[in-house]
Every structure is written in structure tokens, then in C-alpha cells.
Amino acid sequence: MRKFTFLLSALAIIGLSFSIIDNKEAQVKKTAQEQLQTALAGIPAGQETGFGFSSREEFKSATIGEVFRTISLTKEFYEDAHLIGRNYILVQNEWRVPVVVNGDNRVLLTVAGPDSLLSVVDIGGAMLAKEMQEKSTGQSAKDKFIFRIYPLTMDFIVFVEHGKSLEEGTYYPMNSALMAIPTLDGSSMTQAEVFQQIKKKLKDTSKNQAR
């Protein structure tokens, strides 16, 4: 009986976590949709193509796509001489939301802030928006993240099965990561493999700067 009760409690907690995630994404989507036209209006006239649009007429049919939460590395990752198995992922209150026209990602909105003060704080990344769409094919039922490694100016896209941790996610290098680390071939990676590659790149970069 105790085991059964424990199982029900565990399922309730998992269900609650799904609810929290879904509710958070719903808030982000709502904010993005409500502020979409204001963000698009801020694109300077004549610069539409740089933001993924052929003309301002396309703004009228724009909507928002799936939500990608931003994650990065903790300061401990950079401070530790060797990886020691601790949690090095920092989950930020920041999301990238594609702007979609005719089924195609055109540009990204950045939504950030605490729950009660969410707002669109930036628009850009037309090339990244298209790349995210390509990588997301067939991944609609998973939680999605953009993993940003700021010192190296590179990104990974991460897909996580509902109820699983980021440690269990599948990581794919974006073009920025492929350019920064030529030995990567674009195939899926585990979190541990990504961490190892980033550590190596940081050490190599540090050595080159010291010469």
C-alpha cells in the first residue's frame, strides 16, 4: 500500500512539473503573440530582408511558433579545471520564439523577464530561426532549448523528452558550433560529450591567446 501511495505521489509531482512547463510556455507564447506586431513595426523600413521578410506586407500574416528556452553554463563550469559531475547548466528566464509566415521561420523574438513582467526585448537572428526549424523537424513532442556558450559565441539546440532532465537530452551543434569546433560533424551528442568539447575548445583558445 505504501509503494502504491508513493507511486501516486510521484506521478502527481511529474504531472505538476508538466503543468508548470506547459503553463510557462503558454505565458511566453501569449506575450510573444500580443507584442508581435509592435516588435515587427520596430524593424527599420528597407531592412525587412535582413530580418527574414520579403516585404512589410508579410507582417500582417505573421504568427509565433514553438518556444525555446535559453540555457547556458554556470560560472563553475569555467572555474573547474576538470569536469566533476556537478550540474553545470543554468536555466534562464529567457526564451527564443520564432516568427512564422506561411509555415516558415523568419526571425526570432527574445522574450525575457519574471512571470508577471514578461516582454519581448529583442528581435533578430533570421538565419538562426531557419536553422532551428530545420533541426526541429520531428521533435514537436519534446521540450526545446537553445544552449548558448557565450565566451565562444556558439549554440546547440537541445531536445528533451517530457519528464526527463537536460542531462538526458539530445544535443545538436548549430552552425556556429560547427564553425567554432570543426571536428564536430553535426550529429547528435550527449550532454557529457558537449561539455568535453567545450572544455577542450576553451583550453585551446586560452593557449592560443597566451602565445
N, C-alpha and C positions, 0 to 999 in steps of 0.2 A: 504493500500500500504506500509506504514511504517513497519507494522508487517511482511509482506511478505519479504521486503528487509532485515529486521533484521534476519528472519529465514534463508535466503540465506547466510547472513554473518556468522551466527552461524554454518551452515553446512560447509561453506568454512573453518572455523577455525578447526572444527573437522576433516575435510578431510586433512588439513595441518598437524594436530597432528599425524594422522595415517601415513602420508607420512614421517614425521620425525622419528617416531618409526621404520617403515619398513626400511628406509634408514640407520638408525643407526645399526640395526640388520644385514643388508646386509654388512656393513663395517666390523662388528665384525666377521661375518662368513667368509668373504673374507680373513681377516687377519689370522684367525684360520686355514683355509684351506691352505693358502700359507706357513705358518710356521709349519704345522702339522708334516711333515717328519723330520724337524730339531729337533722339540720337542721330537719326538719318538726316534730319534737317541741318545738323551741325557740320555735315560734310561740305567743304567749300565747293562752290559752283565751278565746274570744269575739272574737278578731281574725282569724279564718280568712278572712272575706270580703275583708279588706284585703290578703291575700296570694293572692287569686285562687281560693280554695276555698269551696264552699258549706257544708262541714262537715268535721270531723276524720276522718270515715269515709272520705273520698276519699283520705286519706294512704295507705291500705292498697294502693291500686291505682296509686299514683304511680310513674313511672319517669323516666329522664332522656332528653333529646333531643340534638340536634346541638350541637357545640361551636363557640363563637365566641370567637376570641382578641381580647384588648383591645390596641388600638394608640392612640397619642397623638402629640403633636407634641414635637419636640426643643426645647431652650431656644434653639437657633439660629434657629428659625422666628420666635420672638418678638423676638429680638435684631436680626435682619437688617431693615434699613429697606426693602429690596426683595428679592423672591424671586430667587435667583441659581442655581437649578437643582441645588442640593445635595439630599441625602437628608434630608428633614425628619421622617420617620416613625420613631417609637420603638416597637418591638415589646416588649410587656411580658410578664412571666411571670404572666399573669392571664387567666382565661377566664370567660365567662358561659355557663352551661349551663341551658337551660330544664328545668323540672319539668313533665312531661306527664301528663295524666289524660284518658283517653278520646280521645286524639288531639289534645288542645288544650293549648297552653302555658298554665300557670297562674302561674308565678313563676320567678325566676332564682336559681340558685346561683352564687356567685362562688368560683371555685377559684383558688388562688394559691400561689406558693412554688416553690423549686427542685425538680428532678425527684424527689429522694428524700424531700422534705418537703411534697408537695402536700397541700392540705387545703381543705375548704370553710370560707371565712372570713366569708361573709355570705349572707343570703337576702332577697330583696325584688324590687321592680321588676315588679309584676304587669302594669301597663299596657304597659311596655316589652316584656315577654315576649310579649304578644299581638301587638304591632306587629311584632316580629321574625318571628313566624310568618307574618304576612300578607306581609311583604316577601320572605320566603324561598321562597315558592311557586315551584316550577320551578327552584330553584337548588341542588338536592341534590348535584350532582356537582362543586361548587366549594368552595374554601377560603373560610371565612367569618370576618369580623372585625367588631368594634364599634369605631368610631373615635370616641374621646372627646376633645372640646375643653373641657378643664376650666375655663378662665377664663370661657368663655361658657356653660357648663352646657348643652351640646348634643352630639348624637350623629349620626353617619352609620353606615349599615350598608354593608359592603363585601363584594363577591363577586369572587373571583379564580380564573381558570381554572388548573387544576393545572399547575405548571411555569412560570407567569408571575409577574411581580413585582407588588407593591402599586401601583406606578406605572401598571400596565396594568389595574388593577382597575376595577370599575364601582361608583360611589359613589351611594347613595341617602340623601337627608336624612330623618331621623326627625322626628317631630312637634316635638321640642324645637328642632331646627334650623329648621323651618318657622316656628315662633313667634319665634325669635331673628332670623331673616332673612326677612321677609315677601315679599321678591322671589322667593324660591325657590318652585317650583311642584310639587315632589315627584318630578320626573322624574330620570332617571339623569344622573350627572355624571362627568366625568373627574377625576383627582386634581388636575390643574392648575387646573381650574375651581373645585374646592372650596377649594384653597389661596387663590386670588384672592378668593373670597367671604369667607373667614375673615379675611384680612388687612384687607379693607375694613371688615368689622364691627368688628374690633379698633381700627382707626383712628377710626371713627365713635364708638365707645364712649369712647375716650380723649378725643376732642374734647368730647363731652358732659359728661364728668366734670370737664374743665378749666374749664367755663363757671361 
